[in-house]
Amino acid sequence: MFDSVSQLEIFPTELRMRRIDPACNMRRFYRMSIQPDLFGGASLVREWGRIGARGQMMIEQHPDEGRAVTALMKLAAVKKRRGYA
């Protein structure tokens, strides 16, 4: 009965955003995810580019998962102000 328990995450560890504006020929994506690293910290992996293309990637190191989640939330707010949804 309780085999598949799903818990709602309060703080996201993965986020996918898109910005599409046909008038400007703009189709962009932005992905962020938090991954554990080998030294007990956490890495914020950021990927962005044009939809359908490979894009670019950046990895930010953080001492713990809490700080990585804080960085993810700050970046998400900036991207939302720039028109990503």
C-alpha positions as a Markdown table, in Angstrom:
| # | Residue | x | y | z |
|---|---|---|---|---|
| 1 | Met | 0.0 | 0.0 | 0.0 |
| 2 | Phe | 2.8 | 2.4 | 0.9 |
| 3 | Asp | 5.4 | 1.0 | -1.5 |
| 4 | Ser | 5.9 | 4.1 | -3.6 |
| 5 | Val | 6.1 | 7.0 | -1.2 |
| 6 | Ser | 6.7 | 10.3 | -2.9 |
| 7 | Gln | 7.8 | 13.3 | -0.9 |
| 8 | Leu | 7.4 | 16.9 | -2.1 |
| 9 | Glu | 10.7 | 18.7 | -2.2 |
| 10 | Ile | 10.8 | 22.0 | -0.4 |
| 11 | Phe | 14.0 | 23.1 | -2.1 |
| 12 | Pro | 14.5 | 22.1 | -5.7 |
| 13 | Thr | 17.7 | 20.3 | -6.8 |
| 14 | Glu | 16.9 | 20.6 | -10.5 |
| 15 | Leu | 15.4 | 23.4 | -12.5 |
| 16 | Arg | 14.6 | 23.8 | -16.2 |
| 17 | Met | 13.6 | 27.1 | -17.7 |
| 18 | Arg | 12.9 | 28.3 | -21.2 |
| 19 | Arg | 12.6 | 31.7 | -22.9 |
| 20 | Ile | 10.8 | 31.7 | -26.3 |
| 21 | Asp | 10.1 | 34.8 | -28.2 |
| 22 | Pro | 9.2 | 34.2 | -31.9 |
| 23 | Ala | 9.3 | 37.9 | -32.7 |
| 24 | Cys | 13.0 | 38.0 | -31.8 |
| 25 | Asn | 13.7 | 34.5 | -33.1 |
| 26 | Met | 14.7 | 33.6 | -29.5 |
| 27 | Arg | 14.4 | 30.0 | -28.3 |
| 28 | Arg | 16.7 | 29.5 | -25.2 |
| 29 | Phe | 17.0 | 27.1 | -22.4 |
| 30 | Tyr | 18.6 | 27.2 | -19.0 |
| 31 | Arg | 19.1 | 24.2 | -16.7 |
| 32 | Met | 20.5 | 24.0 | -13.2 |
| 33 | Ser | 21.0 | 21.0 | -11.0 |
| 34 | Ile | 22.8 | 20.2 | -7.8 |
| 35 | Gln | 25.1 | 17.2 | -7.7 |
| 36 | Pro | 27.1 | 15.8 | -4.8 |
| 37 | Asp | 30.9 | 15.9 | -5.3 |
| 38 | Leu | 33.6 | 13.6 | -4.0 |
| 39 | Phe | 34.7 | 15.8 | -1.2 |
| 40 | Gly | 31.5 | 16.1 | 0.7 |
| 41 | Gly | 30.4 | 19.4 | -0.9 |
| 42 | Ala | 27.9 | 20.1 | -3.7 |
| 43 | Ser | 28.2 | 21.3 | -7.2 |
| 44 | Leu | 25.8 | 23.6 | -9.0 |
| 45 | Val | 25.8 | 22.5 | -12.7 |
| 46 | Arg | 24.5 | 25.2 | -15.0 |
| 47 | Glu | 23.7 | 24.6 | -18.7 |
| 48 | Trp | 22.4 | 27.1 | -21.2 |
| 49 | Gly | 22.0 | 27.8 | -24.9 |
| 50 | Arg | 19.7 | 27.7 | -27.8 |
| 51 | Ile | 17.0 | 25.0 | -27.8 |
| 52 | Gly | 18.1 | 22.2 | -30.1 |
| 53 | Ala | 21.8 | 23.1 | -29.8 |
| 54 | Arg | 24.4 | 21.7 | -27.4 |
| 55 | Gly | 24.9 | 24.9 | -25.4 |
| 56 | Gln | 27.4 | 25.7 | -22.7 |
| 57 | Met | 28.0 | 24.3 | -19.2 |
| 58 | Met | 29.5 | 25.7 | -16.0 |
| 59 | Ile | 30.1 | 23.9 | -12.7 |
| 60 | Glu | 30.2 | 25.9 | -9.4 |
| 61 | Gln | 31.7 | 24.3 | -6.3 |
| 62 | His | 29.9 | 24.9 | -2.9 |
| 63 | Pro | 30.9 | 23.6 | 0.6 |
| 64 | Asp | 27.5 | 22.1 | 1.2 |
| 65 | Glu | 24.1 | 21.4 | -0.4 |
| 66 | Gly | 22.4 | 24.3 | 1.4 |
| 67 | Arg | 24.6 | 26.9 | -0.1 |
| 68 | Ala | 24.2 | 25.3 | -3.5 |
| 69 | Val | 20.4 | 25.5 | -3.2 |
| 70 | Thr | 20.7 | 29.1 | -2.2 |
| 71 | Ala | 22.8 | 29.9 | -5.3 |
| 72 | Leu | 20.3 | 28.0 | -7.5 |
| 73 | Met | 17.4 | 30.0 | -6.1 |
| 74 | Lys | 19.2 | 33.3 | -6.6 |
| 75 | Leu | 20.0 | 32.4 | -10.2 |
| 76 | Ala | 16.4 | 31.3 | -10.8 |
| 77 | Ala | 15.1 | 34.7 | -9.6 |
| 78 | Val | 17.5 | 36.5 | -12.0 |
| 79 | Lys | 16.5 | 34.3 | -14.9 |
| 80 | Lys | 12.8 | 34.8 | -14.1 |
| 81 | Arg | 13.3 | 38.6 | -14.2 |
| 82 | Arg | 14.9 | 38.2 | -17.6 |
| 83 | Gly | 11.8 | 36.5 | -19.0 |
| 84 | Tyr | 12.6 | 32.8 | -18.5 |
| 85 | Ala | 9.7 | 30.6 | -17.4 |
